Amino acid sequence: MKRTLLLIGLILLTACSMVQTPTPTATPVPPTNTPLPPPPTQPPPPTPIPPTPVPPTPIPTETPVPSETPIPTETLPPAPTVPATPDPHEGQGDLLFEDHFDTYANWGIGDFGNSFVGVDNGVLTMTLGTNHIWRLSPTGNVLTKNRTIADFYAQVTTSVAECRPVTEYGMIFRGSGSQQQAFDQFYAFVVRCNASWKLYRYLDGEFTGIAGSDLPSPAINKGPKATNQLAVRAAGDEFRLYVNGIYLDTTHDEKIPGEGRFAVYGSSFETDRAEFSFDDFSAWHVTP
Protein backbone atom coordinates (compact mmCIF):
# COMPACT_ATOMS: atom_id res chain seq x y z
CA MET A 1 0.00 0.00 0.00
CA LYS A 2 2.76 2.16 0.84
CA ARG A 3 4.48 1.43 -2.49
CA THR A 4 1.24 2.47 -4.31
CA LEU A 5 1.06 5.76 -2.57
CA LEU A 6 4.65 6.53 -3.27
CA LEU A 7 4.21 5.78 -6.95
CA ILE A 8 1.17 8.04 -7.23
CA GLY A 9 3.03 10.87 -5.61
CA LEU A 10 5.86 10.59 -8.11
CA ILE A 11 3.46 10.64 -11.04
CA LEU A 12 1.80 13.77 -9.82
CA LEU A 13 5.06 15.50 -9.25
CA THR A 14 6.22 14.78 -12.75
CA ALA A 15 3.02 16.08 -14.27
CA CYS A 16 3.28 19.40 -12.45
CA SER A 17 6.80 19.98 -13.67
CA MET A 18 5.74 19.52 -17.26
CA VAL A 19 3.18 22.42 -17.17
CA GLN A 20 5.15 25.48 -18.69
CA THR A 21 4.42 29.10 -17.69
CA PRO A 22 4.10 31.26 -20.91
CA THR A 23 7.21 33.54 -21.53
CA PRO A 24 6.13 37.23 -21.82
CA THR A 25 7.07 38.85 -25.12
CA ALA A 26 9.17 42.00 -25.20
CA THR A 27 7.52 45.28 -26.23
CA PRO A 28 9.16 46.35 -29.51
CA VAL A 29 10.99 49.66 -29.39
CA PRO A 30 10.12 51.79 -32.37
CA PRO A 31 13.23 52.74 -34.36
CA THR A 32 14.42 56.30 -34.14
CA ASN A 33 16.23 58.35 -36.76
CA THR A 34 18.48 60.13 -34.29
CA PRO A 35 21.97 59.43 -35.51
CA LEU A 36 24.54 58.21 -33.12
CA PRO A 37 27.16 60.76 -32.23
CA PRO A 38 30.44 60.23 -34.02
CA PRO A 39 33.17 58.79 -32.04
CA PRO A 40 35.35 61.41 -30.41
CA THR A 41 38.08 62.78 -32.68
CA GLN A 42 41.48 61.66 -31.58
CA PRO A 43 44.07 64.46 -31.60
CA PRO A 44 46.83 63.87 -34.09
CA PRO A 45 49.92 62.42 -32.60
CA PRO A 46 52.46 65.07 -31.71
CA THR A 47 55.05 65.80 -34.32
CA PRO A 48 58.23 64.39 -32.99
CA ILE A 49 60.83 67.09 -32.37
CA PRO A 50 64.09 65.96 -33.85
CA PRO A 51 66.78 65.90 -31.25
CA THR A 52 69.22 68.74 -31.41
CA PRO A 53 72.42 67.17 -32.54
CA VAL A 54 74.97 67.37 -29.80
CA PRO A 55 78.42 67.85 -31.21
CA PRO A 56 80.64 65.06 -30.18
CA THR A 57 82.78 65.91 -27.27
CA PRO A 58 86.27 66.09 -28.68
CA ILE A 59 88.64 63.68 -27.14
CA PRO A 60 91.43 65.79 -25.76
CA THR A 61 94.64 65.08 -27.47
CA GLU A 62 97.76 64.90 -25.47
CA THR A 63 99.68 68.12 -25.54
CA PRO A 64 102.93 67.17 -27.18
CA VAL A 65 105.80 67.53 -24.82
CA PRO A 66 108.35 69.75 -26.52
CA SER A 67 111.46 67.84 -27.21
CA GLU A 68 114.59 69.14 -25.67
CA THR A 69 116.44 71.42 -27.98
CA PRO A 70 119.61 69.56 -28.74
CA ILE A 71 122.64 71.36 -27.49
CA PRO A 72 124.88 71.88 -30.47
CA THR A 73 128.06 69.99 -30.02
CA GLU A 74 131.26 71.63 -30.93
CA THR A 75 132.84 70.04 -33.91
CA LEU A 76 136.40 69.48 -32.96
CA PRO A 77 139.08 69.41 -35.57
CA PRO A 78 140.66 66.05 -36.05
CA ALA A 79 143.52 65.45 -33.73
CA PRO A 80 146.80 66.00 -35.45
CA THR A 81 148.54 62.85 -36.45
CA VAL A 82 151.64 62.43 -34.39
CA PRO A 83 154.37 61.06 -36.63
CA ALA A 84 156.26 58.07 -35.43
CA THR A 85 159.50 59.00 -33.74
CA PRO A 86 162.33 58.33 -36.18
CA ASP A 87 164.91 55.98 -34.77
CA PRO A 88 168.01 58.04 -33.92
CA HIS A 89 170.15 54.95 -34.21
CA GLU A 90 168.93 53.87 -37.65
CA GLY A 91 171.89 52.64 -39.69
CA GLN A 92 174.23 53.23 -36.77
CA GLY A 93 177.59 51.51 -37.09
CA ASP A 94 180.92 51.65 -35.33
CA LEU A 95 181.79 54.10 -32.59
CA LEU A 96 183.99 56.78 -34.15
CA PHE A 97 185.14 58.41 -30.93
CA GLU A 98 184.02 59.43 -27.46
CA ASP A 99 185.37 61.79 -24.85
CA HIS A 100 184.52 62.06 -21.17
CA PHE A 101 186.79 65.09 -20.84
CA ASP A 102 189.34 63.45 -18.64
CA THR A 103 192.02 65.37 -20.54
CA TYR A 104 192.16 68.72 -22.31
CA ALA A 105 194.20 67.44 -25.26
CA ASN A 106 191.27 66.80 -27.62
CA TRP A 107 189.62 70.23 -27.76
CA GLY A 108 190.47 73.83 -28.53
CA ILE A 109 190.97 75.42 -25.13
CA GLY A 110 192.54 78.62 -23.82
CA ASP A 111 192.02 82.15 -22.57
CA PHE A 112 190.66 84.37 -25.33
CA GLY A 113 190.32 87.61 -23.41
CA ASN A 114 186.56 87.93 -23.23
CA SER A 115 186.08 84.14 -22.96
CA PHE A 116 187.77 81.13 -21.47
CA VAL A 117 187.61 77.41 -22.34
CA GLY A 118 189.18 74.76 -20.14
CA VAL A 119 188.87 71.14 -19.03
CA ASP A 120 188.73 70.33 -15.34
CA ASN A 121 187.17 67.64 -13.12
CA GLY A 122 185.93 65.64 -16.10
CA VAL A 123 184.04 68.46 -17.84
CA LEU A 124 184.79 71.09 -20.45
CA THR A 125 183.86 74.54 -19.13
CA MET A 126 183.20 77.59 -21.31
CA THR A 127 182.94 81.02 -19.70
CA LEU A 128 181.86 84.13 -21.61
CA GLY A 129 182.79 87.34 -19.84
CA THR A 130 180.83 89.85 -21.89
CA ASN A 131 177.60 90.06 -23.82
CA HIS A 132 176.94 89.68 -27.54
CA ILE A 133 179.65 87.13 -28.17
CA TRP A 134 179.72 83.48 -29.09
CA ARG A 135 182.47 80.91 -28.73
CA LEU A 136 183.10 77.41 -30.01
CA SER A 137 185.62 74.81 -28.97
CA PRO A 138 186.36 72.37 -31.81
CA THR A 139 187.56 68.81 -31.62
CA GLY A 140 191.22 68.28 -32.36
CA ASN A 141 192.93 65.84 -34.63
CA VAL A 142 193.82 63.52 -31.75
CA LEU A 143 190.16 62.89 -30.98
CA THR A 144 189.02 62.53 -34.58
CA LYS A 145 192.13 60.58 -35.60
CA ASN A 146 192.73 63.03 -38.43
CA ARG A 147 189.34 62.28 -39.96
CA THR A 148 186.36 64.41 -40.77
CA ILE A 149 182.86 62.94 -40.61
CA ALA A 150 179.83 63.37 -42.87
CA ASP A 151 177.16 60.86 -41.75
CA PHE A 152 176.91 60.18 -38.05
CA TYR A 153 174.91 60.05 -34.84
CA ALA A 154 176.47 62.27 -32.13
CA GLN A 155 175.43 63.30 -28.63
CA VAL A 156 176.75 65.50 -25.82
CA THR A 157 175.54 66.38 -22.32
CA THR A 158 175.34 70.12 -21.62
CA SER A 159 174.52 72.29 -18.63
CA VAL A 160 174.35 76.00 -17.88
CA ALA A 161 175.21 77.90 -14.70
CA GLU A 162 174.18 81.48 -15.46
CA CYS A 163 171.93 82.49 -18.29
CA ARG A 164 169.12 84.66 -19.62
CA PRO A 165 166.09 83.41 -21.60
CA VAL A 166 167.74 83.34 -25.04
CA THR A 167 171.25 82.41 -23.96
CA GLU A 168 172.19 79.54 -26.29
CA TYR A 169 174.45 76.52 -25.93
CA GLY A 170 174.90 73.25 -27.79
CA MET A 171 176.92 71.36 -30.36
CA ILE A 172 178.38 72.10 -33.77
CA PHE A 173 178.79 69.61 -36.63
CA ARG A 174 180.17 69.60 -40.18
CA GLY A 175 182.47 72.45 -39.25
CA SER A 176 185.31 73.41 -41.54
CA GLY A 177 187.63 76.37 -41.98
CA SER A 178 191.14 77.61 -42.19
CA GLN A 179 191.48 78.54 -38.49
CA GLN A 180 192.38 76.09 -35.76
CA GLN A 181 190.09 77.64 -33.14
CA ALA A 182 187.19 78.60 -35.39
CA PHE A 183 185.25 77.42 -38.43
CA ASP A 184 184.26 79.34 -41.52
CA GLN A 185 181.06 77.29 -41.86
CA PHE A 186 179.10 74.85 -39.72
CA TYR A 187 175.71 73.77 -38.40
CA ALA A 188 174.86 74.55 -34.76
CA PHE A 189 172.14 72.71 -32.82
CA VAL A 190 171.43 74.72 -29.65
CA VAL A 191 168.95 74.96 -26.80
CA ARG A 192 168.08 78.13 -24.91
CA CYS A 193 167.58 78.89 -21.23
CA ASN A 194 163.83 79.38 -21.86
CA ALA A 195 163.56 75.79 -23.26
CA SER A 196 163.26 76.83 -26.92
CA TRP A 197 165.71 75.55 -29.53
CA LYS A 198 167.29 76.29 -32.93
CA LEU A 199 169.27 74.71 -35.72
CA TYR A 200 171.50 77.32 -37.37
CA ARG A 201 173.57 77.31 -40.50
CA TYR A 202 176.65 79.53 -40.27
CA LEU A 203 177.86 80.46 -43.74
CA ASP A 204 179.56 83.53 -45.18
CA GLY A 205 179.71 85.15 -41.75
CA GLU A 206 175.97 84.93 -41.06
CA PHE A 207 173.75 82.74 -38.85
CA THR A 208 170.57 81.50 -40.56
CA GLY A 209 167.92 79.58 -38.63
CA ILE A 210 166.76 76.56 -40.66
CA ALA A 211 164.68 74.83 -37.98
CA GLY A 212 163.51 75.38 -34.43
CA SER A 213 160.82 76.85 -32.19
CA ASP A 214 160.67 80.02 -30.09
CA LEU A 215 158.17 78.32 -27.78
CA PRO A 216 159.34 76.27 -24.80
CA SER A 217 159.60 72.56 -25.48
CA PRO A 218 158.63 70.09 -22.76
CA ALA A 219 161.63 68.03 -23.82
CA ILE A 220 164.09 70.71 -22.73
CA ASN A 221 165.06 71.50 -19.15
CA LYS A 222 165.19 75.27 -18.71
CA GLY A 223 166.79 77.90 -16.53
CA PRO A 224 170.08 78.06 -14.65
CA LYS A 225 171.58 74.75 -13.50
CA ALA A 226 169.61 72.91 -16.22
CA THR A 227 171.18 69.85 -17.85
CA ASN A 228 170.22 68.58 -21.31
CA GLN A 229 171.54 65.90 -23.64
CA LEU A 230 171.57 67.02 -27.28
CA ALA A 231 171.77 64.52 -30.15
CA VAL A 232 171.92 64.80 -33.95
CA ARG A 233 171.63 62.15 -36.64
CA ALA A 234 173.02 63.51 -39.91
CA ALA A 235 172.76 61.49 -43.12
CA GLY A 236 173.25 63.34 -46.41
CA ASP A 237 171.09 66.47 -46.26
CA GLU A 238 168.77 65.11 -43.55
CA PHE A 239 169.16 66.08 -39.89
CA ARG A 240 167.17 64.49 -37.07
CA LEU A 241 167.25 66.39 -33.80
CA TYR A 242 166.71 65.06 -30.26
CA VAL A 243 166.89 66.43 -26.70
CA ASN A 244 167.00 64.12 -23.69
CA GLY A 245 166.06 61.22 -25.94
CA ILE A 246 162.94 62.99 -27.22
CA TYR A 247 162.52 63.64 -30.94
CA LEU A 248 162.13 67.31 -31.89
CA ASP A 249 162.24 67.58 -35.66
CA THR A 250 163.67 66.46 -38.97
CA THR A 251 164.94 69.02 -41.44
CA HIS A 252 166.97 69.10 -44.63
CA ASP A 253 169.71 71.40 -45.84
CA GLU A 254 172.42 70.97 -48.46
CA LYS A 255 174.24 74.29 -48.19
CA ILE A 256 177.15 72.72 -46.29
CA PRO A 257 177.63 69.30 -47.82
CA GLY A 258 180.32 66.77 -47.10
CA GLU A 259 182.49 66.08 -44.11
CA GLY A 260 183.38 68.25 -41.15
CA ARG A 261 184.38 68.36 -37.50
CA PHE A 262 182.53 68.78 -34.21
CA ALA A 263 182.62 71.53 -31.61
CA VAL A 264 180.77 72.70 -28.51
CA TYR A 265 179.18 76.14 -28.57
CA GLY A 266 177.91 78.92 -26.27
CA SER A 267 176.62 82.49 -26.66
CA SER A 268 175.79 85.44 -24.37
CA PHE A 269 173.48 87.77 -26.26
CA GLU A 270 171.52 89.03 -23.23
CA THR A 271 173.89 88.82 -20.30
CA ASP A 272 177.31 90.05 -19.33
CA ARG A 273 178.35 86.60 -18.19
CA ALA A 274 177.44 83.04 -19.10
CA GLU A 275 178.97 79.72 -18.10
CA PHE A 276 178.41 76.35 -19.74
CA SER A 277 179.67 72.80 -19.14
CA PHE A 278 179.95 69.87 -21.57
CA ASP A 279 180.49 66.18 -20.93
CA ASP A 280 180.23 62.71 -22.46
CA PHE A 281 180.63 63.49 -26.15
CA SER A 282 180.19 60.45 -28.43
CA ALA A 283 179.85 59.87 -32.17
CA TRP A 284 179.01 56.82 -34.28
CA HIS A 285 179.14 56.23 -38.00
CA VAL A 286 175.75 56.09 -39.75
CA THR A 287 174.90 54.46 -43.06
CA PRO A 288 172.32 56.65 -44.89
C-alpha positions as CSV (number, residue, x, y, z in Angstrom):
1,M,0.0,0.0,0.0
2,K,2.8,2.2,0.8
3,R,4.5,1.4,-2.5
4,T,1.2,2.5,-4.3
5,L,1.1,5.8,-2.6
6,L,4.7,6.5,-3.3
7,L,4.2,5.8,-7.0
8,I,1.2,8.0,-7.2
9,G,3.0,10.9,-5.6
10,L,5.9,10.6,-8.1
11,I,3.5,10.6,-11.0
12,L,1.8,13.8,-9.8
13,L,5.1,15.5,-9.2
14,T,6.2,14.8,-12.7
15,A,3.0,16.1,-14.3
16,C,3.3,19.4,-12.4
17,S,6.8,20.0,-13.7
18,M,5.7,19.5,-17.3
19,V,3.2,22.4,-17.2
20,Q,5.1,25.5,-18.7
21,T,4.4,29.1,-17.7
22,P,4.1,31.3,-20.9
23,T,7.2,33.5,-21.5
24,P,6.1,37.2,-21.8
25,T,7.1,38.9,-25.1
26,A,9.2,42.0,-25.2
27,T,7.5,45.3,-26.2
28,P,9.2,46.3,-29.5
29,V,11.0,49.7,-29.4
30,P,10.1,51.8,-32.4
31,P,13.2,52.7,-34.4
32,T,14.4,56.3,-34.1
33,N,16.2,58.3,-36.8
34,T,18.5,60.1,-34.3
35,P,22.0,59.4,-35.5
36,L,24.5,58.2,-33.1
37,P,27.2,60.8,-32.2
38,P,30.4,60.2,-34.0
39,P,33.2,58.8,-32.0
40,P,35.3,61.4,-30.4
41,T,38.1,62.8,-32.7
42,Q,41.5,61.7,-31.6
43,P,44.1,64.5,-31.6
44,P,46.8,63.9,-34.1
45,P,49.9,62.4,-32.6
46,P,52.5,65.1,-31.7
47,T,55.1,65.8,-34.3
48,P,58.2,64.4,-33.0
49,I,60.8,67.1,-32.4
50,P,64.1,66.0,-33.9
51,P,66.8,65.9,-31.3
52,T,69.2,68.7,-31.4
53,P,72.4,67.2,-32.5
54,V,75.0,67.4,-29.8
55,P,78.4,67.8,-31.2
56,P,80.6,65.1,-30.2
57,T,82.8,65.9,-27.3
58,P,86.3,66.1,-28.7
59,I,88.6,63.7,-27.1
60,P,91.4,65.8,-25.8
61,T,94.6,65.1,-27.5
62,E,97.8,64.9,-25.5
63,T,99.7,68.1,-25.5
64,P,102.9,67.2,-27.2
65,V,105.8,67.5,-24.8
66,P,108.3,69.8,-26.5
67,S,111.5,67.8,-27.2
68,E,114.6,69.1,-25.7
69,T,116.4,71.4,-28.0
70,P,119.6,69.6,-28.7
71,I,122.6,71.4,-27.5
72,P,124.9,71.9,-30.5
73,T,128.1,70.0,-30.0
74,E,131.3,71.6,-30.9
75,T,132.8,70.0,-33.9
76,L,136.4,69.5,-33.0
77,P,139.1,69.4,-35.6
78,P,140.7,66.0,-36.1
79,A,143.5,65.4,-33.7
80,P,146.8,66.0,-35.4
81,T,148.5,62.8,-36.4
82,V,151.6,62.4,-34.4
83,P,154.4,61.1,-36.6
84,A,156.3,58.1,-35.4
85,T,159.5,59.0,-33.7
86,P,162.3,58.3,-36.2
87,D,164.9,56.0,-34.8
88,P,168.0,58.0,-33.9
89,H,170.1,55.0,-34.2
90,E,168.9,53.9,-37.6
91,G,171.9,52.6,-39.7
92,Q,174.2,53.2,-36.8
93,G,177.6,51.5,-37.1
94,D,180.9,51.7,-35.3
95,L,181.8,54.1,-32.6
96,L,184.0,56.8,-34.1
97,F,185.1,58.4,-30.9
98,E,184.0,59.4,-27.5
99,D,185.4,61.8,-24.9
100,H,184.5,62.1,-21.2
101,F,186.8,65.1,-20.8
102,D,189.3,63.5,-18.6
103,T,192.0,65.4,-20.5
104,Y,192.2,68.7,-22.3
105,A,194.2,67.4,-25.3
106,N,191.3,66.8,-27.6
107,W,189.6,70.2,-27.8
108,G,190.5,73.8,-28.5
109,I,191.0,75.4,-25.1
110,G,192.5,78.6,-23.8
111,D,192.0,82.1,-22.6
112,F,190.7,84.4,-25.3
113,G,190.3,87.6,-23.4
114,N,186.6,87.9,-23.2
115,S,186.1,84.1,-23.0
116,F,187.8,81.1,-21.5
117,V,187.6,77.4,-22.3
118,G,189.2,74.8,-20.1
119,V,188.9,71.1,-19.0
120,D,188.7,70.3,-15.3
121,N,187.2,67.6,-13.1
122,G,185.9,65.6,-16.1
123,V,184.0,68.5,-17.8
124,L,184.8,71.1,-20.5
125,T,183.9,74.5,-19.1
126,M,183.2,77.6,-21.3
127,T,182.9,81.0,-19.7
128,L,181.9,84.1,-21.6
129,G,182.8,87.3,-19.8
130,T,180.8,89.9,-21.9
131,N,177.6,90.1,-23.8
132,H,176.9,89.7,-27.5
133,I,179.6,87.1,-28.2
134,W,179.7,83.5,-29.1
135,R,182.5,80.9,-28.7
136,L,183.1,77.4,-30.0
137,S,185.6,74.8,-29.0
138,P,186.4,72.4,-31.8
139,T,187.6,68.8,-31.6
140,G,191.2,68.3,-32.4
141,N,192.9,65.8,-34.6
142,V,193.8,63.5,-31.7
143,L,190.2,62.9,-31.0
144,T,189.0,62.5,-34.6
145,K,192.1,60.6,-35.6
146,N,192.7,63.0,-38.4
147,R,189.3,62.3,-40.0
148,T,186.4,64.4,-40.8
149,I,182.9,62.9,-40.6
150,A,179.8,63.4,-42.9
151,D,177.2,60.9,-41.8
152,F,176.9,60.2,-38.1
153,Y,174.9,60.1,-34.8
154,A,176.5,62.3,-32.1
155,Q,175.4,63.3,-28.6
156,V,176.7,65.5,-25.8
157,T,175.5,66.4,-22.3
158,T,175.3,70.1,-21.6
159,S,174.5,72.3,-18.6
160,V,174.4,76.0,-17.9
161,A,175.2,77.9,-14.7
162,E,174.2,81.5,-15.5
163,C,171.9,82.5,-18.3
164,R,169.1,84.7,-19.6
165,P,166.1,83.4,-21.6
166,V,167.7,83.3,-25.0
167,T,171.2,82.4,-24.0
168,E,172.2,79.5,-26.3
169,Y,174.4,76.5,-25.9
170,G,174.9,73.3,-27.8
171,M,176.9,71.4,-30.4
172,I,178.4,72.1,-33.8
173,F,178.8,69.6,-36.6
174,R,180.2,69.6,-40.2
175,G,182.5,72.5,-39.2
176,S,185.3,73.4,-41.5
177,G,187.6,76.4,-42.0
178,S,191.1,77.6,-42.2
179,Q,191.5,78.5,-38.5
180,Q,192.4,76.1,-35.8
181,Q,190.1,77.6,-33.1
182,A,187.2,78.6,-35.4
183,F,185.2,77.4,-38.4
184,D,184.3,79.3,-41.5
185,Q,181.1,77.3,-41.9
186,F,179.1,74.9,-39.7
187,Y,175.7,73.8,-38.4
188,A,174.9,74.5,-34.8
189,F,172.1,72.7,-32.8
190,V,171.4,74.7,-29.7
191,V,168.9,75.0,-26.8
192,R,168.1,78.1,-24.9
193,C,167.6,78.9,-21.2
194,N,163.8,79.4,-21.9
195,A,163.6,75.8,-23.3
196,S,163.3,76.8,-26.9
197,W,165.7,75.6,-29.5
198,K,167.3,76.3,-32.9
199,L,169.3,74.7,-35.7
200,Y,171.5,77.3,-37.4
201,R,173.6,77.3,-40.5
202,Y,176.6,79.5,-40.3
203,L,177.9,80.5,-43.7
204,D,179.6,83.5,-45.2
205,G,179.7,85.1,-41.8
206,E,176.0,84.9,-41.1
207,F,173.8,82.7,-38.8
208,T,170.6,81.5,-40.6
209,G,167.9,79.6,-38.6
210,I,166.8,76.6,-40.7
211,A,164.7,74.8,-38.0
212,G,163.5,75.4,-34.4
213,S,160.8,76.9,-32.2
214,D,160.7,80.0,-30.1
215,L,158.2,78.3,-27.8
216,P,159.3,76.3,-24.8
217,S,159.6,72.6,-25.5
218,P,158.6,70.1,-22.8
219,A,161.6,68.0,-23.8
220,I,164.1,70.7,-22.7
221,N,165.1,71.5,-19.1
222,K,165.2,75.3,-18.7
223,G,166.8,77.9,-16.5
224,P,170.1,78.1,-14.6
225,K,171.6,74.7,-13.5
226,A,169.6,72.9,-16.2
227,T,171.2,69.9,-17.8
228,N,170.2,68.6,-21.3
229,Q,171.5,65.9,-23.6
230,L,171.6,67.0,-27.3
231,A,171.8,64.5,-30.2
232,V,171.9,64.8,-34.0
233,R,171.6,62.2,-36.6
234,A,173.0,63.5,-39.9
235,A,172.8,61.5,-43.1
236,G,173.3,63.3,-46.4
237,D,171.1,66.5,-46.3
238,E,168.8,65.1,-43.6
239,F,169.2,66.1,-39.9
240,R,167.2,64.5,-37.1
241,L,167.2,66.4,-33.8
242,Y,166.7,65.1,-30.3
243,V,166.9,66.4,-26.7
244,N,167.0,64.1,-23.7
245,G,166.1,61.2,-25.9
246,I,162.9,63.0,-27.2
247,Y,162.5,63.6,-30.9
248,L,162.1,67.3,-31.9
249,D,162.2,67.6,-35.7
250,T,163.7,66.5,-39.0
251,T,164.9,69.0,-41.4
252,H,167.0,69.1,-44.6
253,D,169.7,71.4,-45.8
254,E,172.4,71.0,-48.5
255,K,174.2,74.3,-48.2
256,I,177.1,72.7,-46.3
257,P,177.6,69.3,-47.8
258,G,180.3,66.8,-47.1
259,E,182.5,66.1,-44.1
260,G,183.4,68.3,-41.1
261,R,184.4,68.4,-37.5
262,F,182.5,68.8,-34.2
263,A,182.6,71.5,-31.6
264,V,180.8,72.7,-28.5
265,Y,179.2,76.1,-28.6
266,G,177.9,78.9,-26.3
267,S,176.6,82.5,-26.7
268,S,175.8,85.4,-24.4
269,F,173.5,87.8,-26.3
270,E,171.5,89.0,-23.2
271,T,173.9,88.8,-20.3
272,D,177.3,90.0,-19.3
273,R,178.4,86.6,-18.2
274,A,177.4,83.0,-19.1
275,E,179.0,79.7,-18.1
276,F,178.4,76.3,-19.7
277,S,179.7,72.8,-19.1
278,F,180.0,69.9,-21.6
279,D,180.5,66.2,-20.9
280,D,180.2,62.7,-22.5
281,F,180.6,63.5,-26.1
282,S,180.2,60.4,-28.4
283,A,179.8,59.9,-32.2
284,W,179.0,56.8,-34.3
285,H,179.1,56.2,-38.0
286,V,175.8,56.1,-39.8
287,T,174.9,54.5,-43.1
288,P,172.3,56.7,-44.9
